[in-house]
Amino acid sequence: MTTDSRTAPVSPSRTWSMTLASVPMLAILVLTLLASVGETLHSRLLEIGGETWPDYFNLRVIDRISAPGCQVVSDEEAAVDLAVAVKKAEKSADPFADVFGDQIDREQVRASVLAASRACENRLANWERLQSLNTPGVQAFVLVEAGLSQAVLLVTGNRRVLLGLMLLFCAAAATLGRQHIALRPVESRLDDRVATVSQLVANGLLTASTWLYRQQELAQAEAGMPLAHLFMHDIWVAGFGTLTLISLWQLRRRRDDLPVGRSWSRAMLSVPLYSFMCISASIQFAFHGFYHGIAVYLTMMAELSALFLNLGLYVWVGMLLARTHLPRKVFNVLRPWRLPPKWLGVAVLLLTALPTAYSGASGIFILAAGLTLYRELRRAGTSEQLALATTAISGSMGTMLRPCLLVVIVATLNNSVTTDEMFSAGARVLLLTASVYAIYVFLIGGPSKGEIAPLREAVPGMLRALLPLLPYVAIFAGVILLWNLLLNRGLDEFSAPAILPLILLLVLAFERWVLRSPDPDADDLPEGARGPLASGFSPAVLRATRESSALIGALLMLMALSVSVGGLIERSGLLELFPEQLGSVWLTLTLLMALLVFIGMIMDPYGAVLLVNATLAPIALNNGIDPLHFWVMTVLAFEMGYLTPPVALNHLLTRQVVGVPTSPESLYGTFWQRNFRFILPVMVMGTTLLMVTYLPAFGSTIFQLLLGIQSPA
């Protein structure tokens, strides 16, 4: 990340420009948050209305219920005579009446007239009862509930628009800030020129693809085919066209703050990954005549708009957390123990498992909390390489813990596994991974300095450090308890995107307004650079929003193009070349593991799960692999792919929020020292993946030990 704002004085004009840049994204995030809260609140209001007034669902639409038009019979004989006369007239007008007989049973007519009269009497009585129940209190409640319903429908019905605006606005922020994810950062003018040209080409191809798709959809609409969300095509075309203009403007500006640079091979590594994906996918789609292919898969991504909007909320939560003193105070609880960096790394991995489970993906957690985690590890004395390695692998620890959304998607897509089975296996895999990490870090993590403090020193210090955390615990517990009492909902994978931002906003308000605490970075700022960054609730929220924008844009663009790459793989038929029967479970496991790691290297987890469920899962089942074994192996293989060079997405995201290594060991050390941040995570996740892939196939005892249930074999 760029650090200019932390070192340069903040002028009033710059403050206003930063505010204006943050407001649109803040509005999108707040609308997304209100939609999530509003849905839950409206559902709860309907429950309260039904519990308070048994006829509430009729009362809420009573203005659309007209009075019954029937009449109660007052003169029975006259009504029967009239009904008999009507039937006689009908029979006289029917040429086939003689076939069925012309006799009219007066008693049957009487019974029918009386039954209709009683039914009318009941309808009138029910109508009058509803009118009597329609009190001013009911009307006021209906007014609030119906108004909230309309507001929620307005926002949720336009989630596609919110996602499109979020992706495009944040992509513009990432482009302007040159923060798109690449294999290596821009370090020279040549790097910058190559990266900018690639973005110009990619954005131009995106504009052309969305324009062609728009024209095709408009032609189908004119032909009479009913199509929804046509307006989204205009948003995509305008948005990607704007990104193209931004890249063109950047190409015309020469960066004098960078050295010249001469290595084209290194410059190619500075090309953003989304540009690689876009250009390669466009070429392949064009070869098959599917020129608007990227736009088609972009529209498919919009089908999961709620999921990707929640991603934005999670990143925002992480940036809000970075503006608080909460992480430092949590680490203060561990400091009295004087844990050596190796022990601290193990403790951190176990502590980060639960936040990862709520964020639903390792990349999201790293973007949201990676900077905070890295800073605290460094403050505790951890070496730069070990801190980077621990930060990169931290997001992979809780991806199968309750209530991880990725597991819910897996269980929803197929009936072969349940969430309970996956979560049970996930807890065991977490302990296995942490154990493997501990073994490796103690064996190859370098010399360990210091000794653990004795209990008589550590316990009192820990208790003193717990006291400042009590207000934060009260805020967390209070919000969750209030949410449970008022809305009858707990903290789970569905409510977390709404609850966590509210909690962090309250924490931030508590620190700024009650504790009068400055920004956590204020101590690191020069005297003239503090200004509004050092204190104030609104500047902190705006800064967190601004920092979130570029990170969200970089990740969403990568995810959007990875969906296209996944579609390209599926349409290419490459996976269909995989034989359905291999004759050997061991060979099947090996080939599947390799393919899953490769898919994890190039796709986001949600798109990868959809692809694997449609292609590789049937092959695994046909070759006798237990469904639970396969899906646990799949999630682990994805995490292995996110940590494996040359792509190593989790390392790229770590660099995105932390920055490039600067210690002498990282710059001038041996190959092992320079690349330890890559080697350790690959060894840890690789060992865990090999154990989870092969050991369950040895027998039911090991299967049950690793995965938590008895093998069906």
SVG drawing of the C-alpha trace seen along z (x, -y; Angstrom):
<svg xmlns="http://www.w3.org/2000/svg" viewBox="-92 -24 115 75">
<polyline fill="none" stroke="black" stroke-width="0.4" points="0.0,0.0 1.1,-3.5 2.1,-5.4 2.1,-9.0 -0.8,-10.0 1.0,-9.0 4.1,-11.0 2.9,-14.2 1.1,-17.1 -2.6,-17.0 -3.7,-20.3 -7.4,-21.4 -7.8,-20.9 -6.3,-17.4 -8.7,-16.7 -11.7,-17.7 -10.5,-15.7 -10.1,-12.6 -13.5,-13.1 -15.2,-13.5 -13.3,-10.3 -14.6,-8.4 -18.3,-9.5 -19.6,-7.5 -18.1,-4.3 -19.3,-5.0 -22.8,-5.5 -22.6,-2.1 -21.4,-0.3 -24.0,-2.0 -26.8,-1.0 -25.5,2.5 -25.4,2.6 -28.9,1.1 -30.3,3.7 -28.9,6.5 -30.1,5.0 -33.4,4.0 -34.2,7.6 -33.7,9.0 -35.6,6.2 -38.6,6.5 -38.7,10.3 -38.8,9.7 -41.5,7.1 -43.7,9.6 -43.1,12.1 -44.1,9.5 -47.2,8.5 -48.3,12.1 -47.7,12.8 -49.5,9.7 -52.4,9.8 -53.3,13.2 -54.9,11.7 -52.0,9.3 -51.3,10.6 -54.9,9.6 -54.8,6.4 -51.6,5.2 -53.5,5.3 -57.0,4.4 -57.1,1.3 -57.0,3.7 -59.7,6.0 -63.2,4.8 -66.4,5.5 -68.2,8.8 -70.8,8.2 -73.1,11.0 -76.4,10.7 -77.7,12.6 -81.1,14.2 -83.8,12.5 -86.9,14.2 -86.1,17.8 -89.1,18.8 -88.7,15.7 -85.1,16.5 -85.9,20.2 -88.6,19.1 -86.2,16.8 -83.5,19.5 -86.1,22.0 -87.2,19.4 -83.7,18.8 -83.0,22.5 -86.2,22.9 -85.1,20.1 -81.8,21.7 -83.3,25.1 -85.7,23.5 -82.8,21.9 -80.8,25.2 -81.7,27.4 -80.2,30.4 -82.1,30.0 -84.5,32.8 -81.6,35.3 -80.8,34.8 -84.4,34.3 -86.4,31.1 -87.3,31.8 -86.0,29.2 -85.6,30.5 -86.8,27.6 -85.2,28.9 -81.8,29.1 -82.2,25.5 -83.2,24.5 -80.1,26.2 -77.9,24.4 -79.5,21.0 -79.1,21.5 -75.5,22.6 -74.6,19.6 -76.4,17.4 -74.4,18.8 -71.1,18.4 -72.0,14.8 -72.9,14.2 -69.5,15.6 -67.7,13.4 -69.5,10.3 -68.8,11.1 -65.1,11.7 -65.0,8.4 -66.6,6.5 -64.2,8.2 -61.2,7.1 -62.6,3.5 -62.9,3.5 -59.3,4.8 -57.9,2.1 -57.0,-0.2 -54.7,-3.3 -52.0,-1.1 -52.3,1.5 -52.3,-1.2 -49.2,-2.8 -47.4,0.6 -48.5,1.4 -47.2,-2.0 -43.8,-1.4 -43.6,2.2 -44.9,1.5 -42.6,-1.5 -39.6,0.6 -40.7,3.3 -40.7,0.8 -37.3,-0.6 -35.8,2.9 -37.3,4.0 -35.9,0.9 -32.4,1.6 -32.4,5.4 -34.0,5.2 -31.1,3.0 -28.3,5.1 -27.0,5.7 -26.7,1.9 -24.9,1.6 -22.5,4.4 -21.8,2.8 -21.2,-0.6 -19.0,0.9 -16.9,2.9 -16.4,0.0 -15.9,-2.7 -13.4,-0.6 -11.7,0.6 -11.2,-3.1 -9.7,-3.7 -7.4,-0.8 -6.4,-1.9 -5.8,-5.5 -3.8,-4.3 -2.0,-1.7 -3.0,0.9 -4.1,3.8 -2.8,7.2 0.3,8.3 3.1,10.8 5.5,8.1 5.1,4.3 5.9,1.6 9.5,0.5 10.6,-1.3 9.2,-3.5 9.2,-0.5 7.3,1.6 4.7,-1.2 4.4,-1.6 3.9,2.1 1.4,2.4 -0.5,-0.6 -0.6,0.6 -1.9,4.0 -4.6,2.4 -5.5,0.2 -5.9,3.2 -7.8,5.2 -10.2,2.4 -10.7,1.8 -11.5,5.4 -14.0,5.3 -15.6,2.3 -15.9,3.9 -17.3,7.2 -19.9,5.4 -20.9,3.2 -21.3,6.3 -23.3,8.1 -25.5,5.0 -26.2,4.8 -27.2,8.5 -29.5,8.2 -31.2,5.1 -31.7,6.9 -33.4,9.8 -35.5,7.4 -36.7,5.7 -37.6,9.1 -40.0,9.6 -37.9,11.7 -38.5,10.7 -35.2,9.7 -34.5,8.4 -31.8,5.9 -31.1,4.4 -30.0,1.2 -27.0,3.1 -25.4,3.2 -25.3,-0.6 -23.6,-0.6 -20.9,1.9 -20.2,0.1 -20.0,-3.3 -17.9,-1.9 -15.3,0.0 -15.2,-2.8 -14.3,-5.1 -11.6,-2.7 -10.2,-2.7 -10.0,-6.5 -8.2,-6.4 -5.6,-4.0 -5.2,-6.1 -4.7,-9.2 -2.1,-7.4 -0.3,-6.2 0.1,-9.8 1.6,-10.9 5.3,-10.1 6.3,-9.0 9.5,-10.8 9.5,-9.4 10.7,-6.0 14.0,-4.8 14.2,-4.1 14.3,-0.2 15.6,2.1 14.3,5.6 11.3,6.5 11.0,9.9 10.6,8.2 8.3,5.6 5.9,8.3 5.6,9.6 4.2,6.2 1.1,6.7 -2.0,7.0 -3.4,10.5 -6.8,9.4 -5.2,8.0 -3.5,11.4 -6.9,13.1 -8.8,10.7 -6.5,10.7 -6.0,14.5 -9.7,15.2 -10.7,12.6 -8.3,14.3 -9.8,17.7 -13.4,16.5 -12.7,14.7 -11.2,17.8 -14.5,19.5 -16.5,16.6 -17.8,15.9 -16.7,12.2 -19.0,11.1 -18.0,14.1 -16.4,12.0 -19.5,9.9 -21.7,13.0 -19.7,14.3 -19.6,10.9 -23.4,11.0 -23.3,14.4 -21.2,12.9 -24.0,10.4 -26.3,13.2 -24.4,13.6 -24.5,9.8 -25.3,10.2 -22.3,12.4 -19.8,10.0 -21.4,7.0 -20.8,8.8 -17.2,9.1 -17.0,5.3 -18.5,5.1 -15.9,7.5 -13.0,5.6 -14.5,2.4 -14.7,4.1 -11.0,4.9 -10.1,1.3 -12.3,0.0 -10.5,2.4 -7.1,1.0 -8.3,-2.4 -9.0,-1.2 -6.6,-0.2 -8.5,3.1 -5.8,5.3 -3.0,3.8 -5.0,4.3 -5.7,7.9 -2.0,8.6 -1.3,6.8 -3.0,9.8 -0.4,12.1 2.6,9.8 3.0,10.6 3.7,14.2 6.7,13.0 6.0,15.7 8.9,16.3 7.9,15.3 7.4,19.0 5.0,19.6 3.2,16.4 2.8,17.4 1.0,20.6 -1.3,18.7 -2.1,16.1 -3.0,18.8 -5.5,20.4 -6.9,17.0 -7.5,16.0 -9.4,19.1 -12.7,17.8 -12.6,14.4 -11.7,16.3 -14.7,18.5 -17.0,15.5 -15.3,13.8 -15.8,16.9 -12.5,16.8 -8.9,16.5 -8.3,13.7 -11.0,11.6 -9.6,12.1 -6.1,11.1 -7.4,7.9 -9.5,7.1 -7.1,7.9 -3.7,8.7 -2.1,5.3 -3.2,5.3 -2.0,8.8 1.4,8.2 2.0,5.0 1.3,6.7 3.5,9.7 6.3,7.2 5.8,5.3 6.1,8.6 9.6,9.1 8.7,11.6 11.1,11.4 9.8,9.9 9.8,13.1 8.1,15.1 5.5,12.3 4.8,12.3 4.5,16.1 2.2,16.2 0.0,13.4 -0.3,15.1 -1.3,18.5 -3.5,17.0 -6.4,16.7 -6.3,20.4 -6.9,21.6 -10.7,21.2 -12.1,21.9 -13.9,25.0 -15.1,23.8 -18.7,22.9 -20.2,20.7 -18.0,20.4 -20.1,19.5 -17.9,21.5 -18.9,24.7 -22.6,23.7 -22.3,23.3 -20.7,26.7 -23.5,28.4 -26.1,26.4 -24.8,27.5 -25.0,31.2 -26.7,33.6 -23.6,35.9 -22.2,33.9 -23.8,31.8 -22.5,28.7 -22.2,30.5 -19.9,33.1 -17.8,30.4 -17.6,28.3 -16.6,31.2 -13.9,32.2 -12.8,28.6 -12.1,28.3 -9.8,31.4 -8.1,30.0 -7.5,26.8 -5.7,28.5 -3.7,30.6 -2.6,27.5 -1.7,25.6 0.3,28.7 2.2,29.0 2.9,25.2 4.3,25.5 6.5,28.4 7.9,26.7 8.4,23.3 10.3,24.9 12.4,26.9 13.3,24.4 12.1,21.1 15.5,20.0 16.8,19.6 14.2,18.9 15.0,16.0 13.6,15.5 11.8,17.7 8.1,17.8 7.4,15.7 6.7,17.5 3.0,17.8 3.5,15.4 4.4,12.6 2.3,13.6 -1.1,14.1 -1.2,10.7 0.0,8.9 -2.6,10.7 -5.4,9.8 -4.3,6.1 -4.4,6.2 -7.8,7.7 -9.4,4.7 -9.1,2.3 -10.8,4.9 -14.0,5.0 -15.7,2.1 -15.0,3.7 -16.5,7.0 -19.5,5.1 -20.0,3.5 -19.7,6.9 -22.0,8.7 -24.4,5.8 -24.9,5.6 -25.2,9.4 -27.6,9.6 -29.7,6.7 -29.7,8.2 -30.9,11.5 -33.6,9.9 -35.0,7.5 -34.5,9.4 -34.5,13.0 -31.3,13.7 -27.9,14.9 -24.4,14.2 -24.0,16.5 -22.7,16.5 -25.9,14.6 -26.0,11.9 -22.2,11.4 -21.9,8.9 -24.5,6.7 -23.5,7.1 -19.7,6.8 -19.7,3.3 -22.1,2.0 -19.9,3.3 -16.7,1.8 -18.4,-1.6 -19.5,-1.6 -16.0,-0.6 -14.5,-3.4 -17.1,-5.9 -16.3,-4.7 -12.5,-5.3 -12.9,-8.7 -15.7,-10.2 -15.3,-8.5 -11.7,-7.5 -10.5,-10.4 -8.0,-8.0 -6.0,-9.2 -5.6,-7.2 -3.3,-4.1 -0.9,-5.5 -0.8,-9.0 2.4,-8.1 4.1,-7.2 3.2,-10.4 5.4,-13.5 4.1,-16.5 2.8,-18.3 1.1,-15.3 -1.3,-14.4 -4.2,-16.8 -7.5,-15.1 -5.9,-11.6 -5.0,-11.8 -8.5,-12.1 -12.1,-12.3 -14.7,-9.7 -15.7,-10.9 -12.1,-11.2 -11.4,-7.7 -14.5,-6.2 -13.6,-8.1 -10.0,-7.0 -11.1,-3.4 -13.5,-3.7 -10.9,-5.2 -8.4,-2.4 -11.1,0.2 -12.0,-1.1 -8.7,-0.2 -8.5,3.2 -12.1,4.1 -11.5,3.0 -8.4,5.0 -10.0,8.2 -13.3,7.8 -11.7,7.3 -9.6,10.4 -12.7,12.4 -14.7,11.1 -12.1,12.2 -11.5,15.5 -15.2,16.3 -14.5,15.8 -11.4,18.0 -13.5,20.7 -16.1,20.5 -13.3,20.7 -12.0,23.9 -15.5,25.4 -16.3,24.5 -12.9,25.8 -13.7,29.3 -10.3,29.9 -11.8,31.4 -13.9,33.7 -10.7,35.3 -10.2,36.6 -11.3,40.3 -14.3,41.2 -12.8,44.5 -9.0,44.6 -9.0,48.0 -6.9,46.8 -8.0,44.6 -4.5,43.5 -4.1,42.3 -7.4,40.6 -6.5,38.8 -3.2,37.6 -4.7,36.3 -7.6,34.6 -5.3,33.0 -3.1,31.5 -6.1,30.2 -7.7,28.7 -4.4,26.9 -4.2,25.5 -7.8,24.3 -7.1,22.7 -4.2,20.8 -6.3,19.1 -9.9,18.8 -11.7,17.3 -13.1,19.9 -16.8,19.4 -16.4,19.6 -14.0,22.6 -16.5,24.5 -19.2,24.1 -16.7,25.4 -15.5,28.3 -19.0,29.4 -20.1,29.6 -16.9,31.3 -14.6,33.0 -17.0,34.0 -18.8,36.7 -15.5,38.1 -14.4,38.5 -17.6,40.2 -17.4,42.6 -14.0,43.6 -15.0,44.5 -13.8,41.4 -16.0,40.5 -17.8,37.2 -16.7,35.7 -13.1,36.8 -13.3,35.1 -14.7,31.8 -12.3,31.4 -9.5,32.2 -10.9,29.6 -11.0,26.7 -7.5,27.5 -6.2,27.8 -7.7,24.3 -5.9,22.9 -2.7,24.6 -3.2,23.0 -3.6,19.6 -0.2,20.0 1.7,21.6 4.0,19.5 4.1,18.3 0.6,16.8 0.3,17.2 -2.7,15.0 -2.6,14.8 1.0,13.6 0.0,11.0 -2.9,9.8 -0.5,9.7 1.9,7.5 -1.1,5.4 -1.9,4.5 1.5,4.7 3.9,3.6 7.1,5.1 9.8,6.6 12.4,4.1 14.6,5.8 18.3,6.6 17.6,10.3 14.7,10.1 16.7,8.0 20.2,9.4 20.0,12.7 20.4,16.2 17.7,17.8 16.2,19.4 16.1,16.2 14.7,14.1 11.9,16.6 11.1,18.1 7.7,16.3 6.8,18.5 8.5,21.7 7.0,22.1 3.3,21.7 3.8,24.1 5.4,26.7 2.7,26.4 -0.3,26.5 1.4,29.0 2.1,31.4 -1.5,31.0 -3.0,31.5 -0.9,34.7 -2.0,36.1 -5.7,35.3 -5.6,36.6 -3.9,39.9 -4.3,41.0 -8.1,41.5 -7.7,44.0 -5.7,46.3 -8.7,47.4 -11.8,46.4 -10.0,45.7 -7.7,43.0 -10.7,41.7 -12.7,41.3 -9.7,39.8 -9.1,37.1 -12.6,36.4 -14.7,37.1 -17.2,39.7 -17.0,43.4 -16.0,44.2 -18.9,45.8 -16.5,48.3"/>
</svg>
